[in-house]
Amino acid sequence: MKTSKQRPFETLSGIEFERIKKFSEGRETPFLVMDLKKVAKKYNDLKKHMPFAKVYYAVKANPMSEVISLLADNGCSFDVASVPEIMQLLGLGIPAERMSYGNTIKKSKDIKFAFEQGISLFATDCTADLRKIAGFAPGSKVMVRLLLDNTGADWPLSRKFGTHPDVAFKLLIEAKKLGLVPYGISFHVGSQQRDIGQWDTAISLCKYLFSELAKEGIKLRLVNIGGGFPSSYINPTPSIKKYAQTIKRFLEEDFQNCEFPEIIVEPGRYMVGDAGIIASEIIHVAKRSEADEQAWVYLDIGRFGGLAETEAESIKYPILVSGHPRNEETMPVILAGPTCDSFDIMYEKYNYQFPKTAKEGDKVYILTTGAYTQSYSAICFNGFPPLKAYVLK
């Protein structure tokens, strides 16, 4: 059994926490509150440390219009995955030229729509998708996504997407024959990637493909190094400066004797995770038997209400119970959600410590929840509405 020893209130300044508490007064929980100043800082830090990369924000991480508009105003481009995302960005006045279609799974009509709006850069990883792009977005640029094992990532993305380098090689040759522009290679080392060395392996594969395809008369121009940069959950990670410096070194080592490629980076979690806090409430505290060491704490938010990434306890959020002194005696707890589904349990093996006097009505603040929470929340399972979201004023 692993127990959280972290004092999560230490991840917030006293002023910040007082602002959150004041904002929460009178509002029905659960809800997400976003601090746009933190989003702006993350974007500026990334641009500062990776000036060689063009930033395409992964809209799926947090599609709030306020977040997207802020990033657009700061010069950011966008990685989109569906027609509704494209339509949302167009509705906010963002031109299609600042979008790339990064989803490798798409219908023919969706490719056609994207192309008609002006999107000209598409990711792909199989012949079927490549031929749809050729048929419905003729002349477009394509980047083939590599298959990686995502070792070191808290939230792997390796099973569903990407292809072997040998297949990538053939796809890019076929792309040229189909009248498309074989433009580059993309990859994703896994979300919340703690092992910076994973970029080294992936970039080396890109360089190999650049060299081999050059022999076939195909000059690739782009390396899309994806996302994977972390947010501040319970387990610490290196700084974005460290990630940027190391990745730049990998790129310079592999491309030192040739033309340096165009670089795209697609942050999602990194950009918005730290900027969000979920305000929740304890429904009740229960023990199954007198001998139980752990109490069950039921919150008014669970896996279906926005905390989907607690699947297999992969993402471990810092959590704070409000209204109790710091030195109060604690107890290990199992955290579960409000629905009548037995899978609605967030943490059972990794036990958080709650005050022994925790009770119904206590406010619980779940930190670092700006990414993949509201966008993952169910529409109406058990009748519960999607997670509400606000911008901190």
C-alpha positions as CSV (number, residue, x, y, z in Angstrom):
1,M,0.0,0.0,0.0
2,K,1.3,3.4,-1.0
3,T,0.3,6.4,1.0
4,S,0.5,10.0,-0.1
5,K,2.8,12.0,2.3
6,Q,2.4,15.2,0.3
7,R,1.0,18.3,1.9
8,P,-0.9,19.5,-1.2
9,F,-1.8,22.9,0.2
10,E,2.0,23.7,-0.1
11,T,1.6,23.7,-3.9
12,L,-0.5,26.8,-3.6
13,S,0.4,30.1,-2.1
14,G,-1.9,31.4,0.7
15,I,-3.1,34.2,-1.5
16,E,-4.0,31.8,-4.3
17,F,-5.9,29.5,-2.1
18,E,-7.8,32.3,-0.5
19,R,-8.8,33.5,-4.0
20,I,-10.1,30.0,-4.8
21,K,-12.0,29.6,-1.6
22,K,-13.6,33.0,-2.1
23,F,-14.5,32.2,-5.7
24,S,-16.1,28.9,-4.5
25,E,-18.5,30.5,-2.0
26,G,-22.1,30.0,-3.0
27,R,-21.3,27.9,-6.1
28,E,-22.7,24.4,-6.4
29,T,-19.9,21.8,-6.6
30,P,-18.3,20.2,-8.4
31,F,-16.8,22.7,-10.8
32,L,-13.5,23.5,-12.5
33,V,-11.9,26.9,-12.2
34,M,-9.2,28.0,-14.5
35,D,-6.5,30.7,-13.9
36,L,-5.7,32.1,-17.4
37,K,-2.6,33.9,-16.0
38,K,-1.1,30.5,-15.4
39,V,-2.0,29.4,-18.9
40,A,-0.3,32.5,-20.3
41,K,2.8,31.9,-18.2
42,K,3.1,28.3,-19.4
43,Y,2.9,29.3,-23.0
44,N,5.5,32.1,-22.5
45,D,7.8,29.7,-20.7
46,L,7.6,27.2,-23.5
47,K,8.3,29.8,-26.1
48,K,11.2,31.2,-24.1
49,H,12.9,27.8,-23.7
50,M,11.9,26.3,-27.1
51,P,12.2,29.3,-29.5
52,F,13.1,26.9,-32.3
53,A,9.6,25.2,-32.2
54,K,6.2,26.3,-33.5
55,V,3.6,25.7,-30.8
56,Y,0.3,23.9,-31.7
57,Y,-1.9,23.6,-28.6
58,A,-3.7,20.3,-28.4
59,V,-7.3,21.6,-28.1
60,K,-8.6,18.3,-26.6
61,A,-6.8,19.0,-23.3
62,N,-9.1,21.9,-22.5
63,P,-11.3,23.3,-25.2
64,M,-12.7,26.3,-23.1
65,S,-13.1,29.2,-25.5
66,E,-11.4,31.5,-23.0
67,V,-8.3,29.3,-23.0
68,I,-8.2,29.0,-26.8
69,S,-8.7,32.8,-27.3
70,L,-5.9,33.6,-24.9
71,L,-3.5,31.3,-26.7
72,A,-4.5,32.6,-30.1
73,D,-4.0,36.2,-29.0
74,N,-0.5,35.2,-28.0
75,G,0.3,33.7,-31.4
76,C,-0.3,30.0,-30.7
77,S,-1.4,27.6,-33.4
78,F,-3.6,24.6,-32.8
79,D,-3.7,20.8,-33.1
80,V,-7.3,19.8,-33.9
81,A,-8.9,16.3,-33.9
82,S,-12.4,16.7,-35.2
83,V,-14.8,18.9,-37.2
84,P,-16.4,20.4,-34.0
85,E,-13.0,21.5,-32.8
86,I,-12.3,23.1,-36.2
87,M,-15.7,24.8,-36.2
88,Q,-15.1,26.1,-32.6
89,L,-11.8,27.7,-33.6
90,L,-13.2,29.2,-36.8
91,G,-16.0,30.7,-34.7
92,L,-13.4,32.3,-32.5
93,G,-11.8,34.0,-35.5
94,I,-8.8,31.7,-35.7
95,P,-7.9,31.0,-39.4
96,A,-7.5,27.4,-40.6
97,E,-3.9,28.1,-41.6
98,R,-3.1,28.0,-37.9
99,M,-4.5,24.5,-37.5
100,S,-3.1,21.0,-38.2
101,Y,-5.3,17.9,-38.2
102,G,-3.4,15.7,-35.9
103,N,-6.0,12.8,-35.5
104,T,-5.0,9.8,-37.6
105,I,-8.6,8.5,-37.4
106,K,-11.0,10.6,-39.5
107,K,-13.9,10.2,-41.9
108,S,-13.6,11.1,-45.5
109,K,-16.2,13.9,-45.1
110,D,-14.2,15.3,-42.2
111,I,-11.0,15.5,-44.2
112,K,-13.0,17.2,-47.0
113,F,-14.5,19.7,-44.6
114,A,-11.1,20.5,-43.0
115,F,-9.5,20.9,-46.4
116,E,-12.3,23.2,-47.7
117,Q,-11.7,25.4,-44.6
118,G,-8.0,25.8,-45.5
119,I,-6.3,23.1,-43.3
120,S,-3.4,21.7,-45.3
121,L,-1.3,19.7,-42.8
122,F,-2.6,16.2,-41.8
123,A,-1.2,13.4,-39.7
124,T,-1.6,9.8,-40.8
125,D,-0.4,6.3,-39.9
126,C,-2.0,3.9,-42.4
127,T,-2.7,3.4,-46.1
128,A,-6.5,3.7,-45.7
129,D,-6.2,7.1,-44.1
130,L,-3.5,8.3,-46.5
131,R,-5.7,7.5,-49.5
132,K,-8.6,9.4,-48.0
133,I,-6.4,12.4,-47.6
134,A,-5.3,12.1,-51.2
135,G,-8.9,11.9,-52.4
136,F,-10.4,14.6,-50.3
137,A,-7.5,17.0,-49.5
138,P,-5.4,16.8,-52.7
139,G,-2.0,18.3,-52.6
140,S,-1.9,18.5,-48.8
141,K,1.1,18.1,-46.6
142,V,1.2,14.8,-44.6
143,M,3.2,13.8,-41.6
144,V,3.4,10.1,-40.7
145,R,3.1,9.3,-37.0
146,L,5.6,6.8,-35.6
147,L,4.6,4.0,-33.2
148,L,6.5,4.3,-29.8
149,D,6.2,2.3,-26.6
150,N,5.8,5.3,-24.3
151,T,7.9,3.9,-21.5
152,G,8.1,6.4,-18.7
153,A,4.7,8.1,-19.4
154,D,2.0,8.2,-16.7
155,W,-0.6,8.2,-19.5
156,P,0.7,6.1,-22.5
157,L,-0.6,6.7,-26.0
158,S,1.2,3.9,-27.8
159,R,-1.4,1.2,-28.6
160,K,-3.8,3.0,-30.8
161,F,-1.7,5.4,-32.8
162,G,1.4,5.3,-35.0
163,T,3.2,2.9,-37.3
164,H,6.5,1.1,-37.6
165,P,9.3,3.0,-39.3
166,D,9.4,0.6,-42.2
167,V,5.7,1.3,-42.8
168,A,6.2,5.0,-42.3
169,F,8.9,4.9,-45.1
170,K,6.5,3.2,-47.5
171,L,3.6,5.6,-46.6
172,L,5.7,8.7,-47.4
173,I,6.7,7.2,-50.8
174,E,3.1,6.4,-51.5
175,A,2.1,9.9,-50.5
176,K,4.2,11.4,-53.2
177,K,2.8,9.0,-55.8
178,L,-0.7,10.1,-54.7
179,G,0.0,13.7,-55.3
180,L,0.4,14.6,-51.6
181,V,3.4,16.4,-50.1
182,P,5.4,14.0,-47.9
183,Y,6.3,16.7,-45.4
184,G,7.5,15.1,-42.2
185,I,7.4,12.7,-39.2
186,S,5.4,13.0,-36.1
187,F,5.4,11.1,-32.8
188,H,4.2,11.3,-29.2
189,V,6.3,9.9,-26.4
190,G,3.3,9.6,-24.1
191,S,1.4,12.1,-21.9
192,Q,3.1,13.2,-18.6
193,Q,6.4,11.7,-19.9
194,R,9.0,11.6,-17.1
195,D,11.8,10.1,-19.1
196,I,13.2,12.8,-21.4
197,G,15.4,10.2,-23.0
198,Q,12.3,8.9,-24.9
199,W,12.6,11.9,-27.2
200,D,16.2,10.8,-28.1
201,T,15.0,7.5,-29.5
202,A,12.2,9.1,-31.4
203,I,14.3,11.9,-32.9
204,S,16.9,9.3,-34.0
205,L,14.2,7.4,-35.9
206,C,13.1,10.6,-37.6
207,K,16.7,11.3,-38.7
208,Y,16.9,7.7,-40.1
209,L,13.8,8.2,-42.1
210,F,14.9,11.7,-43.3
211,S,18.1,10.1,-44.6
212,E,16.5,7.0,-46.2
213,L,13.8,9.0,-47.9
214,A,16.3,11.4,-49.3
215,K,17.8,8.5,-51.2
216,E,14.4,8.1,-52.8
217,G,14.3,11.7,-53.8
218,I,12.0,12.8,-51.0
219,K,13.1,15.7,-48.9
220,L,11.3,15.8,-45.5
221,R,11.1,19.1,-43.8
222,L,9.2,18.7,-40.5
223,V,9.7,16.9,-37.2
224,N,6.6,17.0,-34.9
225,I,7.9,16.1,-31.5
226,G,4.3,16.0,-30.0
227,G,3.5,16.7,-26.4
228,G,4.4,14.8,-23.2
229,F,5.6,17.8,-21.2
230,P,4.3,17.4,-17.6
231,S,2.0,19.1,-15.1
232,S,2.7,19.3,-11.4
233,Y,1.0,16.2,-9.9
234,I,2.2,14.4,-6.8
235,N,5.4,12.9,-8.2
236,P,7.9,15.6,-9.2
237,T,9.2,16.0,-12.8
238,P,12.0,18.1,-14.3
239,S,11.4,21.7,-15.3
240,I,10.3,22.7,-18.8
241,K,13.8,24.3,-19.2
242,K,15.4,20.9,-18.6
243,Y,13.1,19.2,-21.2
244,A,13.7,21.9,-23.7
245,Q,17.5,22.0,-23.3
246,T,17.7,18.2,-23.6
247,I,15.4,17.9,-26.6
248,K,17.3,20.6,-28.4
249,R,20.6,18.7,-27.8
250,F,19.0,15.5,-29.2
251,L,17.9,17.4,-32.3
252,E,21.3,19.1,-32.8
253,E,23.1,15.8,-32.4
254,D,21.0,14.0,-35.0
255,F,20.7,16.8,-37.5
256,Q,24.1,18.4,-37.1
257,N,25.4,17.7,-40.6
258,C,22.2,18.6,-42.5
259,E,19.6,21.2,-42.8
260,F,17.8,21.7,-39.5
261,P,14.1,20.7,-39.9
262,E,11.0,22.7,-39.0
263,I,9.9,21.7,-35.5
264,I,6.4,21.5,-34.2
265,V,5.5,20.9,-30.6
266,E,1.9,20.0,-29.4
267,P,1.5,20.6,-25.7
268,G,-1.8,20.0,-24.1
269,R,-1.5,18.9,-20.5
270,Y,1.6,21.1,-19.9
271,M,-0.2,24.2,-21.0
272,V,-3.4,24.0,-18.9
273,G,-3.0,21.3,-16.2
274,D,-1.5,23.5,-13.5
275,A,-3.9,26.3,-14.2
276,G,-7.0,24.4,-13.1
277,I,-8.5,23.4,-9.7
278,I,-11.6,21.4,-9.1
279,A,-13.8,22.3,-6.2
280,S,-15.6,19.3,-4.8
281,E,-17.5,18.3,-1.7
282,I,-17.6,15.2,0.6
283,I,-20.9,13.4,0.3
284,H,-20.1,11.1,3.3
285,V,-17.4,9.1,5.0
286,A,-18.0,5.4,5.7
287,K,-16.2,2.3,6.9
288,R,-17.2,-1.2,5.8
289,S,-16.3,-2.8,9.2
290,E,-14.9,-1.7,12.6
291,A,-11.6,-3.4,11.6
292,D,-11.1,-1.4,8.5
293,E,-8.0,0.8,8.5
294,Q,-9.3,2.8,5.6
295,A,-12.4,4.9,5.3
296,W,-14.3,5.3,2.1
297,V,-14.7,9.0,1.2
298,Y,-17.4,9.7,-1.4
299,L,-17.0,12.9,-3.4
300,D,-19.5,14.6,-5.6
301,I,-17.1,14.1,-8.5
302,G,-15.7,10.9,-9.8
303,R,-14.3,9.1,-12.9
304,F,-17.4,9.9,-15.0
305,G,-17.5,13.5,-13.9
306,G,-14.1,14.6,-15.1
307,L,-11.6,12.4,-13.3
308,A,-11.2,9.8,-16.0
309,E,-7.4,9.8,-15.8
310,T,-7.6,8.2,-12.4
311,E,-8.1,5.0,-14.4
312,A,-5.6,2.5,-13.0
313,E,-4.6,5.4,-10.7
314,S,-2.4,6.7,-13.5
315,I,-2.6,10.4,-12.7
316,K,-2.3,11.3,-9.0
317,Y,-3.7,14.7,-8.3
318,P,-2.7,16.8,-5.3
319,I,-5.8,16.9,-3.0
320,L,-6.6,19.3,-0.2
321,V,-9.5,19.0,2.4
322,S,-10.4,22.5,3.5
323,G,-11.3,23.7,6.9
324,H,-9.0,21.5,9.0
325,P,-5.7,22.5,10.8
326,R,-2.5,21.4,9.2
327,N,-1.4,19.3,12.2
328,E,-4.7,17.4,12.6
329,E,-4.4,13.6,12.8
330,T,-5.1,11.9,9.5
331,M,-6.4,8.6,8.2
332,P,-5.9,6.7,5.0
333,V,-8.9,6.8,2.7
334,I,-10.3,5.3,-0.5
335,L,-11.7,8.0,-2.8
336,A,-14.8,7.2,-4.8
337,G,-17.3,9.1,-6.9
338,P,-21.0,9.6,-6.6
339,T,-22.4,7.3,-9.3
340,C,-24.0,3.9,-8.9
341,D,-21.2,2.2,-10.9
342,S,-18.6,0.1,-9.0
343,F,-15.8,1.4,-11.3
344,D,-16.3,4.9,-10.0
345,I,-13.4,4.6,-7.7
346,M,-10.5,7.0,-8.1
347,Y,-7.9,5.8,-5.6
348,E,-7.8,2.6,-3.7
349,K,-4.2,1.3,-3.7
350,Y,-2.6,4.7,-3.5
351,N,-4.2,6.0,-0.3
352,Y,-4.5,9.7,0.3
353,Q,-4.5,11.0,3.9
354,F,-7.6,12.9,5.0
355,P,-8.3,14.5,8.4
356,K,-9.9,12.0,10.8
357,T,-12.7,14.5,11.4
358,A,-13.4,14.9,7.6
359,K,-17.2,14.9,7.2
360,E,-20.1,15.5,4.9
361,G,-20.0,19.0,3.4
362,D,-16.3,19.5,3.7
363,K,-14.9,21.2,0.6
364,V,-12.2,19.2,-1.3
365,Y,-9.9,20.9,-3.7
366,I,-8.3,18.8,-6.4
367,L,-5.3,20.6,-7.8
368,T,-3.7,20.4,-11.3
369,T,-6.9,19.5,-12.9
370,G,-7.0,22.0,-15.8
371,A,-6.3,19.3,-18.4
372,Y,-8.5,16.4,-19.5
373,T,-11.2,16.9,-16.9
374,Q,-14.1,18.9,-18.2
375,S,-13.4,17.5,-21.7
376,Y,-13.6,14.0,-20.4
377,S,-16.7,14.4,-18.2
378,A,-19.8,12.4,-19.1
379,I,-22.9,14.1,-20.5
380,C,-25.6,12.7,-18.1
381,F,-24.5,9.4,-16.6
382,N,-26.9,8.8,-13.6
383,G,-28.3,12.2,-14.6
384,F,-25.2,14.1,-13.4
385,P,-24.4,17.0,-15.7
386,P,-21.0,17.6,-17.3
387,L,-18.4,19.3,-15.2
388,K,-19.0,23.1,-15.0
389,A,-16.0,25.3,-15.7
390,Y,-15.3,28.9,-14.8
391,V,-12.5,31.4,-15.3
392,L,-11.0,32.8,-12.1
393,K,-11.5,36.6,-11.9
